[in-house]
Amino acid sequence: MSQTNSAQRVRALHEALVVEPELAQALASAGGPVLLVDDLSDTGWTLAVAGRLLRRAGARGVFPLVLAVQG
């Protein structure tokens, strides 16, 4: 298994996560913040990158919720 550093993981997340146009429209018309749920968090980068994408797509706010923390 190959080892990846933090910068490589963040770059991979930016390449993997996309806000589809239909979701962007829903975010723009939503009256409040979005609840972003992650089942497991170890570094927090997934929440950070996803939250940033959602805000850029029109979410008025993003509240992260993590079900389990590793590390």
N, C-alpha and C positions, 0 to 999 in steps of 0.2 A: 504494500500500500504506500502511495507516495505521500510525503509530508507537504503541506501547503502552509504558507505564512498568512498572516492576517490580511495583507494587501491583496494577495491572490484570491482569498475567500470573498472579500468585498467586491472585487472586480467580477468574480463569477456570479455573485448575487445580482449585481447591476445588469449583467447580461441575461440572467434567468428570469427576473421579475419584470412583468409588463402590466400596465393598466390598460385594459381594452377600452375602446371608445364608448361602449355601452356603459361600462362602469364609471368612466369619467363623467358621462352625462348624469348618471344617478348621483354621483358625488356632488356635482355642481348644483343639483336641485334639492339635495338633502337639507333639512332644516337644522341639522346639528352635527356633532362630531361622529366619527367612526370608531367602533370598537374593533381593534386588531387583535386577534387571538392567535397565540402560538402554543403548540403543545409542549415544546421543550426548548429551553434557551440555555446555551452555554456561554456564548460570547456577547449576545445581544445584537449582533450585526444584522441578522435577518429583520428584526423589529425596526432597527434604525433605518435600514435601506427601504423597507416596505413602507414605513411611516412617511419617509421623505417623498417617495413616489406618490403616495396617496395625497399628501398635501399639495404637491405640484400639480396633481390632476384635478384639484378642486375641493378636497375635503377641508372643512372648516376647522377641524381638529382631529387628532388621532389619539385614542386612549389605548395603550397596550395592555394586554392581559396575558400572563404566562401561567400555564398550568403546572409546570415543573421546571426547576432550575438545576442544571448539572454543573459541577465544578466548584 
